[in-house]
Amino acid sequence: MNSTMLKLYIKLQNLLSSEEGQDLVEYALIVALISLAAVAGMNTLAGDINTAFTNVGAKLSTSITTIL
């Protein structure tokens, strides 16, 4: 009985002093930061692509109008 209680106490101490959860939180924060940077970059990229397609569409419209 005494050895069982000692084993349970040691397992509980190992569980409470474990630092594995801290690593998981750090990785989650890194992933969140990368995701935020990607979203910000995608918004800028989307605006640039939209501007490029608008310019190409305007030039095509002008070219088609002059041909016709």
N, C-alpha and C positions, 0 to 999 in steps of 0.2 A: 504494500500500500504506500509506504513511504517513498519507494523508488518511482512509483507511478506519479505521485504528486510532484516529485522533483523533475521528472521528465516533462510533465505538463507545464511546470513553471519555466523550465528552460525554453521550451517551444514558444511559450507566450512572450518571454523576454526577447527571443530572436524575432518574433513577429513584430513586436512594438518598436524594436530598434532597427528595423530594416530600412534601408535607404533606397529601395527599388522604386517606391512611389515618387520620391523626389526626382529621380531620373525621368520618369514618365511625365511629370509636370514640366520639366525643362524641355523635353522634346515637344510637348504640346505647345509651349510658348514659342519655340522656334518655328514650328509649322504654322502657327497663327501669324507670326511676323512675316514669313515668306508669302503666305496667302494674301495678306494685306498689301504687300508690295506688288504682288502679281495683279491684284484687282486694280490698284492705282495705275499700274503700267498699262493694263488692258484698256482702261478708259481713255488714256491718252492715245494709244494706238488706234482705237476705234474711231476717235475723232480725226486722226490723220488719214485713215483709210477712207472715211466718209468724204473728206475734202478732196482726196485724189479721185474718187469715183465721180464726184460732182464736177470737177474740172474736166475729166475725160468725157462725161456726158455733154457738157456745154460745148466742148470742141467738136464732138461728133454731130451735135445738132447744127452747129454753124457750118460744118463741112457738107452735111446733107442738104441744108438750105441753099447753099451756093451752087451745088451740083444741080439741083432741081430748078 
